[in-house]
Amino acid sequence: MTATYLDRIIDEHRAAAADDARSTASLIEEALAAPPTRGFEVALRAPGLSVVSEVKRRSPSKGDLFAGLDPATLAGQYQAGGAACLSVLTDADNFGGSPSDLQVARDAVSLPALRKDFTVHEHDVLDARVMGADCVLLIVAALGQGELEHFAGVARSVDIDILFETHDEAEIERACAAGATLLGVNQRDLFTFEVDHERAVRVVAAFPDGVVGVCESGVRGPEDAAALGAAGYDAILVRQPGKSRRRPHRRCPKPVTRV
């Protein structure tokens, strides 16, 4: 079977984790000593459809998107445009990101930030907390159930929120079994990188009451945003295209009940 984008990236991260000889106990101490988080999930529970705006230099499928971006400037534009949170890519090899991108972007604004990366080890969770992230990403498709539950437990022990990324009802069930209260639906297939623009609306009925729902990709404009809000999503994740000065969508009303 031909290796997919996700297979290759996860293999790279697992190989790096296997070579990580740092002390877990020392990392936990460092994480516990970090400044308080800003409340990523709480920010997305605000009324209306919130926007998580992404700082992303490149992608494996499309190449350079905004390679020369200044994280501080972009984060400031996002905050001025009404974003509720930031999402910052920190993967270097595949996305051109870095921990510095997250730190510089977050320091420039008052918004909470997600470390968007491929978490495959408890050190990844602790590193996210140490570098200043307010939320860590757990991709359900890339992890076993034991890993999901263990990494979630580590995250909670150091007071960092968890965005569980899912693609279908089975993954939503697995995330909820690990205690998810913040559920993302990625409309981009991480095996082919193709986007299914109907996926998020199709699977939202599987969300339990009380969770925060985030559509993570495939939002093409105001019409898509309105449809996702009407379906019951609390937030959308979007990226500023290229070097445009266009601002993200401001919050718009959404119904209280889900469909």
NORGIHU-V724277 format. One record per run of one state. SS is the DSSP state (helix for helix, strand for strand, loop for the rest). FROM is the first residue (numbers start at 1). TO is the last residue. Records with the same first field share a line. If there is no record, write none. Layout:
SS->FROM-TO / FROM-TO
//
This chain:
loop->1-4 / 19-23 / 33-39 / 45-49 / 56-57 / 60-62 / 65-70 / 81-84 / 90-91 / 96-98 / 108-111 / 117-121 / 132-134 / 143-144 / 158-160 / 167-168 / 178-181 / 186-187 / 189-194 / 196-198 / 207-211 / 216-221 / 232-234 / 240-259
helix->5-18 / 24-32 / 40-44 / 71-80 / 92-95 / 99-107 / 122-131 / 140-142 / 145-157 / 169-177 / 199-206 / 222-231
strand->50-55 / 58-59 / 63-64 / 85-89 / 112-116 / 135-139 / 161-166 / 182-185 / 188-188 / 195-195 / 212-215 / 235-239
//
